[in-house]
Amino acid sequence: MESLEKGDVVDEHLNVYGVEGLKVADSSIVIKMVGANIYSTALLVKEKATEIILKELMGL
């Protein structure tokens, strides 16, 4: 992820800047669009989001 100064709305843990307790995990967080179907990218976002959320819930 980039940074708030560069126009991003989420950090590396998918937290929305300025909103406590809200995460965004969809294709809208992808900075540069791929030149193919977005499905593969959406699956990668989902996998990473699952990993991040599980780590936070388990306290890792």
N, CA, C and O atoms as CSV, one atom per row, in Angstrom:
chain,resi,resn,atom,element,x,y,z
A,1,MET,N,N,0.826,-1.173,0.000
A,1,MET,CA,C,0.000,0.000,0.000
A,1,MET,C,C,0.882,1.252,0.000
A,1,MET,O,O,2.021,1.235,0.467
A,2,GLU,N,N,0.338,2.301,-0.521
A,2,GLU,CA,C,1.052,3.570,-0.513
A,2,GLU,C,C,0.815,4.255,0.831
A,2,GLU,O,O,0.783,3.588,1.865
A,3,SER,N,N,0.656,5.525,0.830
A,3,SER,CA,C,0.438,6.242,2.083
A,3,SER,C,C,-0.709,7.232,1.930
A,3,SER,O,O,-1.158,7.524,0.821
A,4,LEU,N,N,-1.162,7.733,3.045
A,4,LEU,CA,C,-2.249,8.712,3.029
A,4,LEU,C,C,-1.852,9.938,2.211
A,4,LEU,O,O,-2.679,10.514,1.504
A,5,GLU,N,N,-0.586,10.333,2.310
A,5,GLU,CA,C,-0.114,11.494,1.565
A,5,GLU,C,C,-0.193,11.268,0.059
A,5,GLU,O,O,-0.341,12.220,-0.707
A,6,LYS,N,N,-0.096,10.017,-0.362
A,6,LYS,CA,C,-0.134,9.702,-1.791
A,6,LYS,C,C,-1.541,9.386,-2.278
A,6,LYS,O,O,-1.724,9.008,-3.435
A,7,GLY,N,N,-2.534,9.537,-1.411
A,7,GLY,CA,C,-3.912,9.377,-1.827
A,7,GLY,C,C,-4.577,8.075,-1.451
A,7,GLY,O,O,-5.739,7.861,-1.797
A,8,ASP,N,N,-3.878,7.195,-0.752
A,8,ASP,CA,C,-4.504,5.941,-0.336
A,8,ASP,C,C,-5.548,6.181,0.743
A,8,ASP,O,O,-5.514,7.196,1.439
A,9,VAL,N,N,-6.470,5.246,0.875
A,9,VAL,CA,C,-7.480,5.337,1.920
A,9,VAL,C,C,-7.329,4.242,2.966
A,9,VAL,O,O,-7.992,4.282,4.001
A,10,VAL,N,N,-6.452,3.252,2.705
A,10,VAL,CA,C,-6.198,2.183,3.675
A,10,VAL,C,C,-4.700,2.035,3.909
A,10,VAL,O,O,-3.886,2.358,3.044
A,11,ASP,N,N,-4.347,1.531,5.115
A,11,ASP,CA,C,-2.947,1.258,5.415
A,11,ASP,C,C,-2.614,-0.190,5.064
A,11,ASP,O,O,-3.431,-0.889,4.463
A,12,GLU,N,N,-1.420,-0.639,5.436
A,12,GLU,CA,C,-0.976,-1.991,5.091
A,12,GLU,C,C,-1.747,-3.090,5.808
A,12,GLU,O,O,-1.625,-4.265,5.461
A,13,HIS,N,N,-2.545,-2.710,6.813
A,13,HIS,CA,C,-3.383,-3.678,7.529
A,13,HIS,C,C,-4.852,-3.543,7.128
A,13,HIS,O,O,-5.741,-4.060,7.805
A,14,LEU,N,N,-5.096,-2.841,6.019
A,14,LEU,CA,C,-6.431,-2.633,5.445
A,14,LEU,C,C,-7.335,-1.750,6.289
A,14,LEU,O,O,-8.542,-1.700,6.054
A,15,ASN,N,N,-6.764,-1.043,7.279
A,15,ASN,CA,C,-7.532,-0.103,8.095
A,15,ASN,C,C,-7.763,1.182,7.302
A,15,ASN,O,O,-6.841,1.706,6.676
A,16,VAL,N,N,-8.987,1.682,7.333
A,16,VAL,CA,C,-9.308,2.930,6.649
A,16,VAL,C,C,-8.756,4.080,7.481
A,16,VAL,O,O,-9.011,4.164,8.683
A,17,TYR,N,N,-7.997,4.970,6.836
A,17,TYR,CA,C,-7.443,6.127,7.529
A,17,TYR,C,C,-8.565,6.988,8.092
A,17,TYR,O,O,-9.512,7.321,7.380
A,18,GLY,N,N,-8.461,7.349,9.368
A,18,GLY,CA,C,-9.410,8.249,9.998
A,18,GLY,C,C,-10.686,7.605,10.512
A,18,GLY,O,O,-11.543,8.294,11.065
A,19,VAL,N,N,-10.829,6.282,10.337
A,19,VAL,CA,C,-12.030,5.584,10.812
A,19,VAL,C,C,-11.579,4.382,11.627
A,19,VAL,O,O,-11.008,3.437,11.084
A,20,GLU,N,N,-11.834,4.418,12.917
A,20,GLU,CA,C,-11.393,3.330,13.791
A,20,GLU,C,C,-12.279,2.095,13.630
A,20,GLU,O,O,-13.506,2.194,13.640
A,21,GLY,N,N,-11.646,0.936,13.483
A,21,GLY,CA,C,-12.368,-0.331,13.434
A,21,GLY,C,C,-12.940,-0.711,12.081
A,21,GLY,O,O,-13.703,-1.672,11.990
A,22,LEU,N,N,-12.594,0.015,11.027
A,22,LEU,CA,C,-13.121,-0.297,9.699
A,22,LEU,C,C,-11.994,-0.731,8.773
A,22,LEU,O,O,-10.989,-0.033,8.635
A,23,LYS,N,N,-12.165,-1.874,8.146
A,23,LYS,CA,C,-11.216,-2.378,7.162
A,23,LYS,C,C,-11.919,-2.461,5.813
A,23,LYS,O,O,-13.129,-2.680,5.747
A,24,VAL,N,N,-11.155,-2.287,4.742
A,24,VAL,CA,C,-11.679,-2.458,3.391
A,24,VAL,C,C,-10.837,-3.521,2.715
A,24,VAL,O,O,-9.610,-3.430,2.671
A,25,ALA,N,N,-11.517,-4.535,2.187
A,25,ALA,CA,C,-10.808,-5.638,1.528
A,25,ALA,C,C,-11.521,-5.993,0.236
A,25,ALA,O,O,-12.120,-7.061,0.117
A,26,ASP,N,N,-11.449,-5.090,-0.727
A,26,ASP,CA,C,-11.997,-5.383,-2.042
A,26,ASP,C,C,-11.062,-4.818,-3.103
A,26,ASP,O,O,-9.995,-4.299,-2.778
A,27,SER,N,N,-11.445,-4.914,-4.333
A,27,SER,CA,C,-10.566,-4.504,-5.431
A,27,SER,C,C,-10.328,-3.001,-5.490
A,27,SER,O,O,-9.445,-2.553,-6.221
A,28,SER,N,N,-11.082,-2.221,-4.748
A,28,SER,CA,C,-10.896,-0.770,-4.772
A,28,SER,C,C,-9.583,-0.337,-4.127
A,28,SER,O,O,-9.155,0.800,-4.321
A,29,ILE,N,N,-8.932,-1.219,-3.362
A,29,ILE,CA,C,-7.671,-0.840,-2.724
A,29,ILE,C,C,-6.466,-1.033,-3.635
A,29,ILE,O,O,-5.354,-0.640,-3.281
A,30,VAL,N,N,-6.671,-1.626,-4.793
A,30,VAL,CA,C,-5.572,-1.852,-5.732
A,30,VAL,C,C,-5.220,-0.526,-6.391
A,30,VAL,O,O,-6.074,0.126,-6.993
A,31,ILE,N,N,-3.958,-0.136,-6.273
A,31,ILE,CA,C,-3.527,1.169,-6.768
A,31,ILE,C,C,-3.467,1.204,-8.288
A,31,ILE,O,O,-3.995,2.120,-8.919
A,32,LYS,N,N,-2.827,0.210,-8.861
A,32,LYS,CA,C,-2.686,0.148,-10.314
A,32,LYS,C,C,-3.471,-1.047,-10.822
A,32,LYS,O,O,-3.284,-2.172,-10.358
A,33,MET,N,N,-4.335,-0.795,-11.762
A,33,MET,CA,C,-5.155,-1.874,-12.302
A,33,MET,C,C,-4.309,-2.779,-13.191
A,33,MET,O,O,-3.405,-2.328,-13.895
A,34,VAL,N,N,-4.622,-4.038,-13.138
A,34,VAL,CA,C,-3.918,-5.013,-13.966
A,34,VAL,C,C,-4.503,-4.988,-15.368
A,34,VAL,O,O,-5.630,-4.540,-15.579
A,35,GLY,N,N,-3.720,-5.476,-16.325
A,35,GLY,CA,C,-4.167,-5.472,-17.713
A,35,GLY,C,C,-4.962,-6.707,-18.080
A,35,GLY,O,O,-5.046,-7.061,-19.256
A,36,ALA,N,N,-5.538,-7.359,-17.111
A,36,ALA,CA,C,-6.310,-8.576,-17.360
A,36,ALA,C,C,-7.561,-8.550,-16.487
A,36,ALA,O,O,-7.900,-7.523,-15.900
A,37,ASN,N,N,-8.226,-9.665,-16.412
A,37,ASN,CA,C,-9.417,-9.785,-15.586
A,37,ASN,C,C,-9.059,-9.515,-14.120
A,37,ASN,O,O,-8.022,-9.977,-13.644
A,38,ILE,N,N,-9.889,-8.787,-13.419
A,38,ILE,CA,C,-9.637,-8.398,-12.027
A,38,ILE,C,C,-9.852,-9.551,-11.049
A,38,ILE,O,O,-9.488,-9.434,-9.879
A,39,TYR,N,N,-10.429,-10.650,-11.497
A,39,TYR,CA,C,-10.758,-11.775,-10.622
A,39,TYR,C,C,-9.545,-12.275,-9.843
A,39,TYR,O,O,-9.627,-12.471,-8.630
A,40,SER,N,N,-8.424,-12.482,-10.525
A,40,SER,CA,C,-7.218,-12.988,-9.851
A,40,SER,C,C,-6.732,-12.018,-8.783
A,40,SER,O,O,-6.340,-12.427,-7.690
A,41,THR,N,N,-6.760,-10.748,-9.105
A,41,THR,CA,C,-6.342,-9.736,-8.145
A,41,THR,C,C,-7.279,-9.714,-6.945
A,41,THR,O,O,-6.822,-9.580,-5.810
A,42,ALA,N,N,-8.570,-9.842,-7.177
A,42,ALA,CA,C,-9.543,-9.863,-6.084
A,42,ALA,C,C,-9.309,-11.057,-5.167
A,42,ALA,O,O,-9.447,-10.936,-3.950
A,43,LEU,N,N,-8.958,-12.199,-5.730
A,43,LEU,CA,C,-8.657,-13.374,-4.909
A,43,LEU,C,C,-7.426,-13.145,-4.042
A,43,LEU,O,O,-7.395,-13.559,-2.883
A,44,LEU,N,N,-6.415,-12.489,-4.597
A,44,LEU,CA,C,-5.212,-12.193,-3.817
A,44,LEU,C,C,-5.522,-11.230,-2.675
A,44,LEU,O,O,-5.009,-11.395,-1.568
A,45,VAL,N,N,-6.349,-10.234,-2.936
A,45,VAL,CA,C,-6.750,-9.296,-1.883
A,45,VAL,C,C,-7.484,-10.048,-0.781
A,45,VAL,O,O,-7.243,-9.810,0.402
A,46,LYS,N,N,-8.373,-10.948,-1.161
A,46,LYS,CA,C,-9.128,-11.736,-0.182
A,46,LYS,C,C,-8.206,-12.599,0.667
A,46,LYS,O,O,-8.371,-12.673,1.885
A,47,GLU,N,N,-7.240,-13.250,0.034
A,47,GLU,CA,C,-6.306,-14.107,0.770
A,47,GLU,C,C,-5.488,-13.293,1.771
A,47,GLU,O,O,-5.320,-13.700,2.920
A,48,LYS,N,N,-4.985,-12.152,1.334
A,48,LYS,CA,C,-4.192,-11.299,2.217
A,48,LYS,C,C,-5.055,-10.749,3.352
A,48,LYS,O,O,-4.607,-10.690,4.497
A,49,ALA,N,N,-6.282,-10.348,3.045
A,49,ALA,CA,C,-7.185,-9.833,4.076
A,49,ALA,C,C,-7.484,-10.901,5.115
A,49,ALA,O,O,-7.516,-10.617,6.313
A,50,THR,N,N,-7.702,-12.118,4.663
A,50,THR,CA,C,-7.954,-13.226,5.591
A,50,THR,C,C,-6.775,-13.420,6.526
A,50,THR,O,O,-6.952,-13.591,7.733
A,51,GLU,N,N,-5.581,-13.392,5.972
A,51,GLU,CA,C,-4.357,-13.550,6.771
A,51,GLU,C,C,-4.227,-12.430,7.805
A,51,GLU,O,O,-3.943,-12.691,8.974
A,52,ILE,N,N,-4.434,-11.198,7.376
A,52,ILE,CA,C,-4.316,-10.044,8.271
A,52,ILE,C,C,-5.340,-10.123,9.401
A,52,ILE,O,O,-4.992,-9.928,10.566
A,53,ILE,N,N,-6.584,-10.405,9.070
A,53,ILE,CA,C,-7.652,-10.436,10.075
A,53,ILE,C,C,-7.454,-11.577,11.059
A,53,ILE,O,O,-7.645,-11.396,12.262
A,54,LEU,N,N,-7.074,-12.749,10.568
A,54,LEU,CA,C,-6.825,-13.879,11.471
A,54,LEU,C,C,-5.682,-13.585,12.437
A,54,LEU,O,O,-5.770,-13.914,13.619
A,55,LYS,N,N,-4.612,-12.967,11.942
A,55,LYS,CA,C,-3.489,-12.618,12.814
A,55,LYS,C,C,-3.931,-11.643,13.899
A,55,LYS,O,O,-3.532,-11.777,15.056
A,56,GLU,N,N,-4.753,-10.664,13.530
A,56,GLU,CA,C,-5.227,-9.696,14.521
A,56,GLU,C,C,-6.148,-10.347,15.544
A,56,GLU,O,O,-6.053,-10.048,16.734
A,57,LEU,N,N,-7.029,-11.221,15.107
A,57,LEU,CA,C,-7.955,-11.884,16.024
A,57,LEU,C,C,-7.242,-12.845,16.964
A,57,LEU,O,O,-7.648,-13.007,18.114
A,58,MET,N,N,-6.181,-13.480,16.480
A,58,MET,CA,C,-5.445,-14.449,17.284
A,58,MET,C,C,-4.335,-13.792,18.092
A,58,MET,O,O,-3.672,-14.454,18.890
A,59,GLY,N,N,-4.129,-12.490,17.891
A,59,GLY,CA,C,-3.119,-11.768,18.648
A,59,GLY,C,C,-1.694,-12.079,18.245
A,59,GLY,O,O,-0.779,-11.985,19.064
A,60,LEU,N,N,-1.498,-12.447,16.999
A,60,LEU,CA,C,-0.141,-12.764,16.524
A,60,LEU,C,C,0.572,-11.551,16.012
A,60,LEU,O,O,1.720,-11.647,15.579
